[in-house]
Amino acid sequence: MDVVVTGGRGASGRWVVDRLATDHAVTCLDRDHPGPEGHPDVDYRAVDLTDAGSVFDALTALDPDAVVHWAAIPVADTRPGVDVYRNNTLAAHSVLTAAGRIGADVVQASSDGAYGFFFAAETPVPDELPITESHALRPEDDYGLSKVVTEEIGKTIARRDGVSVASLRPSWIQTPGEYPCRDEAYVEDLSAGAGNYWSYVDARDVADMVAAALAADFDGHEAFNCVGPDNALGRPLVELMEEYYGAVPEDCTVEGDASAYSTAKAERLLDWVPTRSWRDAADADVPVPDA
């Protein structure tokens, strides 16, 4: 396919671009053009993704089969909340609206931040374990709210234009060989990872899910949890919940050191399962892709 990827020069976006470039013709839209230093198999366009006119001009000219919208300010508390919200929602509206108008299917980056656990004033015990995509979304921060809105934009575009939209909800994305979720300060302090119940996902598994979502056959909008196969501490999750929170939800079927998030829906609809555990990936020697 001809695929446009936004934000493909970012920390996780470069893994997405590298993965897709093996099977597809990829053009990356990002704020800055890398010149000759970019990925050798990728074309680039410098675009302000919050400018609807520029985005529409670029996408109608490129006329891709699919759009992967990966560009966003990726976390709360790094900029004023209103700036995070404005950037993420305007970019999503510009990109998805243009994609829908040209009939391109969409895969977009949402986040487990949409559930509202991590940046809550007091992180709650979830309604269920494992957490499924049907869990209520209750963000208290501008980043999480921006992701809820981008998913609503996806639903709107899918209804209006008849394209499919997959919203992926990664947890804390880790780069092979780095894995800050295995740093001593994180492992020895339960509070460090309690906000997302010690969940993580490898950047390569994220890229594989994007590729799987592009290849999948489904209608309308669907959200998918994107997490690793286990929790970052390698301990029984129920034990961690009881030790830190003093409680587990009544609806609890999680076993062993599994992740707090279910990926059953992604396995069913996308034929995707996470394959990289911190046990092997934390010390893996894998070159970071060009961007």
N, C-alpha and C positions, 0 to 999 in steps of 0.2 A: 504494500500500500504506500501511497504518498501520505506521510504523517507530519503534521506540524506539532512541535513541542515548545511550550512556553516555559521560561525559567530553566532551560536546559543547561545553564552554566552554573547553577547553584550546587550546594554541597550534595544533595541527593539527586538533583536533576541531571547531573552529568552521568550518573549511573544509569538513569532511565534512557538518556540519549544513546549511550554506548550500547546498551542492550538492544534497543530498537534498531540501531543502525546496522546490525547484523542481518536483519530480515526485511527492512523497509527503507524507502527513500525518505530521509529525515531533514526537515528544515527547522532550525531553532530560532524562535523569537525571544529576544532578551533585551534588556535596557541598553547594554553595551555590546558592541561587535568585537570579537576576539582578534580580528585580522588573521594573519597566517598561523596564529598559535592555537586555533580551535581544533576540534576533532577532524581528522582528515577526510572522513566520509560524510560530513554533515555540512549543509549550507546554513548561513546565518543571515538574519535581518535584525537590525537595531530598531526596536519599537518601544514606545511608551505604552504599556498595556492598559493603562487607565484612560488613554485617549481613544474613545470609541471609533472615531473617524479613521485614525491611523490603523487600528486593528482591523476594521472592516476592509480598508483598502488592501492591507497585506494579505488577509485571508481570501478575499475574492480573487486577487491576482494569483495566489498560489493554488487555490481550489483543491485542497487536500481531501483525501477520503476520510481522514479522522484527525481529531485535534486532542492532544494531551496537554491539559492546562495544569502546569506544575508550578507556575510562578506565584509567589506570595511572600509576605513577611512571615517567617515560619514559626514565630513564637511570641508569646506575650512578654511584657515588661522590658523590651529592648528599645521601644519608642513609645511616645504618647499613644494611649489606647485609641484615640480618635484617628490617628494616622494609620495605625494597623487596620482598623475597621474600614476606613475609606479606601486604602490601597487594595485590600483583599477583595472587597465587595465590588468596587468599580472595575477592577481587572477581570473578575469572574463574569460580571455582566457584559463587559465589552467582548470578551473572548467567546463566551458561550452563545451570546446573541448572534454574533457573526457566524459561528459554526453552524448554528441551527438554520440560518438563512441560506447557507450553501449546502445544507443536507449532510454535514459531516458528523459522524458519531463522535462522542466525547468521553474521555477518561480524565477525571480531575482529582487533584489532591484535596481531600478534606483532612480530617485529623480526629484522633481520639479526644482531642480538646473539645470537640462538639458535645461530648457527653457532659462536660462541665466538672469533671472530678478534680483535675490537677490544680487549677487555679481558683478553686472555691476557697472561701474564707476558712471553712473547716471541711476538709475532704470527707464526704459521706461514705458509708458502707453502701456498695451498689445494691440495686434491687435484686440482682441475680448474679450468680457465678456458675459458669462463665457468662460474661456480658455479651449478649447478642445485639445485632444491629437494631432490634426493635426496642431496646432499652430507651427510656425517656432521655431527651437532650435537655440539660438544665445548666447551660453555661452562665457564669457570673462575671466573665471577663470579656473584653472586646475581641480578643483573638478567637476564643471559642464561639462567640456570637457571630463573628465573620464567617466561620465555617458552616454554621447552621444556615446562614443566609445563602452562601454559595451552593449548598445542597438544594435549597428552595429554588434558586435560579435554575439549577439543573432540572428539577422537576417541571418547572415552567417551560423550559425549552423543549424537553421531551414531549410534553403534552401538545405544545403549539406546533412544533415543526416535525414531529414524528421520528426524531433521531433517538438513539439510545445514549444514556448518560450514566456512567459508572463513577460514583464518588468513593474514593478509597480513603480509609481512615487509619493511616499508620500511627503506631505508637512511636516512642522515642527511636529515631533512626540511627543506627550504629554503622560506622565505616569499618570494614574488615581490617584487623591489625591495630585498631585504636580502642574501640569499645569502652567509653567512659563509664558505662554501667557495670564494669568490672574493676574500676578503680577502688583502692582500699577505702577511701573516704565514703564511697557509695555503699560498698558491700558491708561495711561495719556499722553503718548508721541506717537503721530501718526507715527513718523519716525521710531520707534522701530520695527514696523511690516509692514512698507510700502513695503519692498523689496519683500515680497511674498503676498502682498495685504491682510495682516492680516489673513492668512490661517493657519490651523493646522489640525491634525488628532490624534485621540486616538489610543494608541498602540494596544488596543483590536480590534479596527476596522481594523487596519493593519493586524493583525493576522488572522482575519476572511477573509480578501481579499485573503491572501495567500492560505488559505484552499479552498476558492471558486475557485481560479485560478487552483489549483490542480485537482479539480473535474470537471472543465469546459471542454467542447468539442469544440475546435477550431483548425484550422490548421495554421502553420507558426508562425510568430512573431506578437505579439500585445502589444501595450503599454497602460497602464491604469492609469489615475489620481487616487490618493488615498488621499482624503481629508475629513474633517469633514462636517457636514450638514449645517454649518453656518460659519460666520466669527467670529474671537475671540473677537471682541468688541461688538457684538450684535447690531450694528447700520446698517442702510441701506448702502449697499456697494457703490452705486452711490454717496451718500452723502459723504462718506469717500474719494472716488476718487476725487471728485470735491474740497473738502476741502484741501487735501494734494497735489494733482497733478494739480488741476485746469482744469481737462479735463477727459472725458471718451471716449473710442473708439467709432467710428461711429457704429460699429457692437456691440451693447450692448442690451442684452435681460434679464440681471440679475435683479431679483426682491428682494426687502426687504433686510434682513440681510444674504442672501445666501453667500456661499463661492464664491471666484473668479474663482474657477476651476469647470468644469463640471464633474460629475461622471455618466453621462447618458450611456456612452459606457460600463462601468463596470456593470451597472444595466442590460444592454441589453445582454452582452456576458457572464457575470459571475454570474448574478442574485445576485449582491451585492449592498447594499446601506449602507452608514454610519449611525449608530444608536446612537452614543455617542456624545452629545453636551457638551461643557464646562459648561453649566448651571447645569448639574447633575454630570459630571465626575470630575470637578475641585476639589471638596471636597469629592470624593468617597473614602471609606476606603477599598481598594483592595490590598491584599498581592502581593508583587512582586514575580514572579515565581523563583524557583531555577534555577541555571545555572551551 
